[in-house]
Every structure is written in C-alpha cells, then in structure tokens.
Amino acid sequence: MTLEALAQHIVATLGSRFETFSELPAGRTRRALRIDTGDGPLFVKLLPADRAAVFAAEADGLTLLTQTDTFRVPAIRSQASHDTYAWLALEWLDLQPVRDADDGRRFGEALAALHAVHGPHYGLNRDNWLGDSRQENGSSESWPLFFARKRLLPQLATAVEGGLRGSLVSDLQGIVERIGALFLDYRPAASLLHGDLWHGNAGVDGDGRPTVFDPAVHYGDREADFALAEMFGGFPTTMYATYLQSAPLHPNASSRRALYRLYHLLNHYNLHGTSYLRETERTAARLLSELT
C-alpha cells in the first residue's frame, strides 16, 4: 500500500474528506504524515503493523493525561492498523517551544497540577514505551523496589545482552542493592508522571496553553519527571521556579537526582550507542560512592 493510499484509508475510516498529504521528517524508527482533511489537518505516526501495541500504549497514555485537565494534549483521532502499517492519528497542533518567562510559569503550574494527581499504587496497569524501549510497569507498593526492578534492571539486562561489560555493570548492580538508602526518610506519593518529560516533548499552543505529547506515563515519584526536565534543559528558569513554589520537593531530593537521570542515560546508551557510555559510567560511579 502506498502512503497516499494509506492516508486516504485513514481519512475514510474517520468519515471525513481526504484533501492532500505530505510526509514529514522521519524519527529514528517512525515515519510521520500530515494529512489534510475536510475536518482539519491530522498528524499521523506510522510503524510496521506488528508494532501496533506501541501506539495503543501511547494512546492510553495520552488519554490519561487528557483526563487530568492540566496540559493541552493532542486529541486522538484514530489508532489502528491496516495492511503493513500501524498508525496513530492525532489532531494537528501548531506548537511553539516553551521559551519565554510566561510560558515557563504556565508550564510549571501545569506540571505541579499533573503531579497532584495520585494513583493507588506505583506503576501502571500496562507496559508502554520510553522512546523505542519497552517500559515494564505492573503495580507495586514500594517505589524503590519498583524503580530497581522495572526501570534499572531491564535497562541493565538490555545493555549486557548488547555486550556491556566492566565496572558499569557492577556499579549498577550495587546501586540496585542499595537503592533503599535513598528513601529512608522519604515515601513519595504515587503521582501521575509524563515519564519522558524533556523539552522536545513539550510546547505551547496558539493560545499559550502548555502542551505535552509522546508520554511514557506511570505513577511514581514526581522527582523523576523533574530530574529529567532539568537533565536536558531547554525550559525557561521560570518553569522550575514556579513548579518549586507550587510543589516544593523533599529536602533530600538532590540525593535522588542522579538515580533518575541514570535510567534515561542507560536508555540512551541502549538506543543510541557508546556516545552516552562515559556519562552513564560517571553518573553510576558517583551515585554508588554516595551509597557506600
């Protein structure tokens, strides 16, 4: 099936009128289309049909975020598969980066409101994806145990399967064994997390409303979202300041920052290769030294 035929098929399933389509710059493993219809444009992500579960999980995550009424979230128009393709069709949003002081303040307020949404346990009732990596979930009553078993250990296993050896492996094993020491006086609420909160998954719409997309949602420690937002930067300083004014972090939050960054560094190492190895090694060694 050609991309034009697929675009026409998607529009037909929505009961709309097909006008035109164009292919957008591709992601690492996904293709994307803009499809113009009689009811407005669509942003459509494509994967091979056997990976339809990726989009089903993403759609569930977007729905969870939408239900909080905190951020603007692109509306889901269609999620299905046909022939060789799976797709996720979303409303087209004209977005700008979160870049000025007012944008930052509104985003920080929305993030604090999102994290005030709590679940009954840590995790999620389904697995999903962090970028192109499967993210295990399930439920747990212990956040440190959940983070060790469902975040660090699966990433470590992937790295070892890919040939990782040496001190990083032993350092990560040591961190997993000692992770409870970071939570001796802290039991985080099970906050709803975006899960992949960096500036590339955020924006503001035409009305200035803070917007998020490409989630890896689960319930967990809100410090994890905040640590990732700090890690890659790109947000105005007012975002962090407004968030902290609305929802101050635990006094020992800085002691866990490296832990949460380590998960994403490992994921980047597994997805993108050795360019992330040195920083992952340094972060793990420094964190382990603080735990021993």
Secondary structure, DSSP 8 states (H G I E B T S, - for coil): --HHHHHHHHHHHTT--EEEEEEE---SS-EEEEEEETTEEEEEEEEEGGGHHHHHHHHHHHHHHHHHTSSB---EEEEEEETTEEEEEEE----B-S-SHHHHHHHHHHHHHHHT-B-SSEEESS-EEETTEEE--EEES-HHHHHIIIIIHHHHHHHHHTT--SHHHHHHHHHHHHGGGGGTT-----EEE-SS-SGGGEEE-TT--EEE-S---EEE-HHHHHHHHHHH--S-HHHHHHHHHHS---TTTHHHHHHHHHHHHHHHHHHH-GGGHHHHHHHHHHHHHHH-
